[in-house]
Amino acid sequence: MIKKVYPLSKVYRLIEPGPVVLVTTAGAKRPNIMTMSWHTMMEFEPPRIGCVLSNRNYSFDLLKASKECVINIPSMRLIDKTVKCGNVSGKKTDKFSSLCLTPEPASRVKALMIKECFSNLECRIADQQLVEKYNFFILEVLRAWIDPLRKNSRTIHHHGRGVFSCSGRKIKILSKAK
């Protein structure tokens, strides 16, 4: 089989970064929720997450101003609401109300947690050096929450252009510890 050239504009479909998450931010008018799939672990202790938000998104300005957010991790049972959230701007829409999601107060940040998500990560900006050039925020997780009854929930993964997959069977392969 001979491989063919793949368009650079579609490379993101091959490098799926992790589960789709719902980022909540606090705003002067109301809280906002944004669907995000471009994030990566950067450090483990303390946990640091790098993420890209378009500077055209309402959440970009809210995160930049407040310097904090919550990364809410939805399971497959929230896929319809997660996709709808990503297709509506929070500038004019109260997404908590329109999507029938339950806001819960966080303990370390002003941004709200989403009750229906099986996990919530309270974050603050740890580094903004790459924001102006790349829209890349480095967040430090201050507190993490997980629903003990749903900790093995199947997560949503975005592959571009309306294509999603669901996390599947887990396997464990032992490796030598150093």
GIGI-V682169 format. One record per backbone hydrogen bond with DSSP energy under -0.5 kcal/mol. CO is the residue of the C=O (numbers start at 1). NH is the residue of the N-H. E is the energy in kcal/mol with one decimal. If there is no record, write none. Layout:
BEGIN
CO;NH;E, CO;NH;E
END
This chain:
BEGIN
1;3;-0.5, 7;10;-1.9, 8;11;-1.4, 10;13;-1.8, 11;14;-2.1, 11;15;-1.4, 14;16;-1.0, 15;17;-0.5, 20;74;-0.5, 21;23;-0.6, 21;36;-2.8, 22;24;-0.5, 22;72;-2.7, 23;34;-2.2, 24;70;-1.9, 25;32;-2.5, 32;25;-1.9, 34;23;-3.3, 36;21;-3.1, 37;39;-1.0, 38;52;-2.3, 40;50;-3.0, 43;48;-2.0, 46;45;-0.5, 47;141;-2.5, 48;42;-3.2, 48;43;-1.4, 49;139;-3.4, 50;40;-2.4, 51;137;-3.0, 54;57;-1.8, 57;60;-0.7, 57;61;-0.9, 58;62;-1.6, 59;63;-3.1, 60;64;-2.5, 61;65;-2.2, 62;66;-2.7, 63;67;-2.7, 67;125;-2.5, 69;123;-3.1, 70;24;-2.6, 70;72;-0.7, 71;121;-2.5, 72;22;-3.0, 72;74;-0.7, 73;118;-1.2, 73;119;-1.0, 74;156;-0.6, 75;78;-2.3, 76;79;-1.9, 78;82;-2.7, 79;83;-2.5, 80;84;-2.3, 81;85;-2.4, 82;86;-1.4, 83;87;-0.6, 84;87;-1.1, 85;88;-1.0, 89;92;-0.7, 89;93;-0.6, 93;95;-1.1, 94;98;-2.8, 95;99;-2.0, 96;101;-2.5, 97;100;-1.1, 101;103;-0.6, 102;115;-2.8, 104;113;-3.5, 111;106;-0.5, 113;104;-2.5, 113;115;-0.6, 114;117;-1.4, 118;147;-2.7, 119;73;-2.9, 120;122;-0.5, 120;145;-2.8, 121;71;-2.6, 122;142;-3.5, 122;143;-1.2, 123;69;-2.1, 124;140;-3.0, 127;138;-1.7, 128;131;-1.7, 128;132;-0.6, 130;134;-2.4, 130;136;-1.4, 131;135;-2.0, 135;53;-1.9, 135;137;-0.6, 137;51;-2.6, 137;139;-0.6, 138;126;-3.3, 138;127;-1.6, 139;49;-2.6, 140;124;-1.8, 140;142;-0.5, 143;122;-3.0, 145;120;-1.8, 146;148;-0.7, 147;150;-2.0, 150;153;-1.5, 154;76;-1.9, 155;167;-2.4, 156;20;-3.1, 157;165;-2.5, 160;163;-1.5, 162;164;-0.5, 163;159;-3.2, 165;157;-2.6, 172;174;-0.5
END
